[in-house]
Amino acid sequence: MKKSKIILSLVIIIFSSCASNGYTAHQHGFFYGVIHGLVFPFALISKLFTNEYGLYAENNTGFFYWLGFIIGIFGLGGGGRAASRR
């Protein structure tokens, strides 16, 4: 139990540093959407305390970015349910 808490803490710290910030020239596509969806809860927590972090990439490709974003968000819930059945 203690080992899983340490791993979870490290994952939260690592993912919370991945939130994109501001407008960039690079367009973010499907896979960036998945990654940003996975780190969304951590970016939301950091957004409550400061305005330095964005919740999503402003310069994205549109539908496929948002599709990946939604898949990333739902991927967080699905992985937890599968692990709780064991």
GUNUVO-199107 format. One record per residue (C-alpha): residue in three letters; chain; x, y, z. Coordinates in pm, whole numbers, always signed. Example, Ala and Ser with C-alpha at 12.3 -4.5 7.8 and 13.67 -1.06 7.14 Angstrom:
REM residues 2
code|unit|x|y|z
ALA|A|+1230|-450|+780
SER|A|+1367|-106|+714
//
This chain:
REM residues 86
code|unit|x|y|z
MET|A|+0|+0|+0
LYS|A|+277|+244|+90
LYS|A|+464|+169|-233
SER|A|+157|+245|-444
LYS|A|+110|+581|-268
ILE|A|+470|+675|-343
ILE|A|+432|+576|-708
LEU|A|+104|+768|-734
SER|A|+266|+1077|-583
LEU|A|+552|+1060|-833
VAL|A|+313|+1017|-1124
ILE|A|+110|+1319|-1009
ILE|A|+423|+1534|-982
ILE|A|+549|+1425|-1324
PHE|A|+215|+1468|-1502
SER|A|+135|+1801|-1341
SER|A|+444|+1949|-1502
CYS|A|+322|+1845|-1849
ALA|A|+33|+2089|-1884
SER|A|+81|+2307|-2189
ASN|A|+96|+2682|-2154
GLY|A|-12|+2944|-2401
TYR|A|-22|+2965|-2777
THR|A|+256|+2795|-2973
ALA|A|+324|+2771|-3345
HIS|A|+309|+2390|-3329
GLN|A|-38|+2241|-3383
HIS|A|-130|+1969|-3138
GLY|A|-300|+1660|-3279
PHE|A|-466|+1341|-3158
PHE|A|-183|+1201|-2946
TYR|A|-122|+1534|-2775
GLY|A|-495|+1538|-2702
VAL|A|-468|+1199|-2531
ILE|A|-172|+1316|-2322
HIS|A|-345|+1643|-2231
GLY|A|-658|+1448|-2137
LEU|A|-456|+1228|-1905
VAL|A|-296|+1525|-1729
PHE|A|-618|+1732|-1723
PRO|A|-706|+1660|-1357
PHE|A|-361|+1769|-1245
ALA|A|-371|+2078|-1468
LEU|A|-712|+2164|-1324
ILE|A|-576|+2148|-969
SER|A|-281|+2370|-1061
LYS|A|-518|+2610|-1242
LEU|A|-702|+2666|-914
PHE|A|-388|+2815|-760
THR|A|-224|+2995|-1054
ASN|A|-294|+3109|-1409
GLU|A|+39|+2985|-1544
TYR|A|-93|+2651|-1672
GLY|A|-340|+2584|-1949
LEU|A|-609|+2318|-1941
TYR|A|-575|+2235|-2312
ALA|A|-362|+2333|-2611
GLU|A|-495|+2650|-2770
ASN|A|-342|+2574|-3110
ASN|A|-491|+2233|-3187
THR|A|-606|+2049|-3499
GLY|A|-972|+2053|-3400
PHE|A|-1187|+1740|-3392
PHE|A|-906|+1486|-3360
TYR|A|-737|+1677|-3078
TRP|A|-1063|+1693|-2884
LEU|A|-1134|+1326|-2958
GLY|A|-796|+1235|-2810
PHE|A|-859|+1471|-2518
ILE|A|-1188|+1297|-2432
ILE|A|-1030|+952|-2472
GLY|A|-753|+1060|-2235
ILE|A|-999|+1182|-1974
PHE|A|-1207|+864|-1995
GLY|A|-890|+654|-1988
LEU|A|-827|+769|-1633
GLY|A|-1161|+635|-1508
GLY|A|-1150|+310|-1703
GLY|A|-809|+207|-1574
GLY|A|-915|+254|-1214
ARG|A|-1228|+45|-1251
ALA|A|-1041|-243|-1412
ALA|A|-788|-250|-1129
SER|A|-1058|-248|-860
ARG|A|-1215|-572|-990
ARG|A|-911|-779|-898
//
